[in-house]
């Protein structure tokens, strides 16, 4: 007859079946598009550039994914919000 399992065993079984991807060291950072093209201010009217920083669902992509520097990521977020406000960009992506 098998021994009864305790709560700790159940948690251990649950976590051991999950795969964890440890960071594989310092990866290559994406360089900021705006720094490369020497843009001082991100313009909210330039929809083609802003679409690069919005996901399919309409969310603003993070710095880690977009590769923008801190300064330009903040400007992108403000520009996207302004473009949404005057209906140049949608708040929600297509379903």
C-alpha positions in Angstrom: 0.0 0.0 0.0 1.5 3.4 -1.0 2.2 5.9 1.7 -0.1 8.9 1.8 1.3 12.1 0.2 1.8 15.2 2.3 1.1 18.7 1.0 4.9 19.4 0.6 5.2 16.4 -1.7 2.4 17.6 -3.9 4.0 21.1 -4.2 7.3 19.5 -5.0 5.8 17.3 -7.7 4.0 20.3 -9.3 7.1 22.5 -9.4 9.4 19.8 -10.6 7.3 19.2 -13.7 7.6 22.8 -14.8 10.4 23.8 -17.1 12.4 26.8 -16.1 14.5 28.6 -18.6 17.4 30.2 -16.8 18.9 33.2 -18.5 21.8 32.0 -20.6 24.1 34.8 -19.7 24.4 38.3 -21.1 22.6 38.2 -24.4 23.0 40.7 -27.2 21.0 43.8 -26.5 18.9 45.3 -29.2 20.0 48.8 -30.1 17.5 51.6 -29.9 16.0 52.5 -33.3 15.6 56.2 -32.4 19.2 56.5 -31.1 20.5 54.9 -34.3 18.6 57.4 -36.5 19.4 60.3 -34.1 15.8 61.2 -33.3 15.5 63.7 -30.4 11.7 63.6 -29.9 9.3 60.8 -30.9 6.4 62.3 -32.9 2.9 61.0 -32.1 1.8 61.8 -35.7 4.3 59.3 -37.2 2.1 56.2 -37.0 4.3 53.9 -39.1 7.1 54.2 -36.5 4.8 53.9 -33.5 3.1 50.7 -34.9 6.5 48.9 -34.3 6.0 49.4 -30.6 2.5 48.2 -30.3 1.5 44.5 -30.1 -1.3 42.8 -32.1 -3.7 43.3 -29.2 -2.9 47.0 -29.0 -0.6 46.9 -26.0 2.6 49.0 -25.8 5.6 46.7 -26.0 8.1 46.7 -23.2 11.7 47.9 -23.5 12.9 44.3 -23.2 11.0 43.4 -26.4 11.1 46.6 -28.4 14.8 47.3 -27.8 14.3 51.0 -27.2 16.4 52.8 -24.7 14.9 54.2 -21.5 14.5 57.7 -22.7 12.9 56.8 -26.1 10.7 54.1 -24.5 9.1 56.8 -22.3 8.6 59.1 -25.3 7.1 56.2 -27.3 4.6 55.5 -24.5 3.5 59.1 -24.3 3.3 59.4 -28.2 1.2 56.2 -28.4 -1.2 57.5 -25.7 -1.5 60.8 -27.6 -2.1 59.1 -30.9 -4.8 57.0 -29.3 -6.4 60.0 -27.8 -6.9 61.7 -31.2 -7.8 58.4 -32.9 -4.7 57.9 -35.0 -4.0 54.5 -33.2 -6.6 52.1 -31.8 -6.9 51.4 -28.1 -7.6 47.7 -28.7 -6.2 45.6 -31.5 -8.3 43.4 -33.9 -9.8 40.3 -32.5 
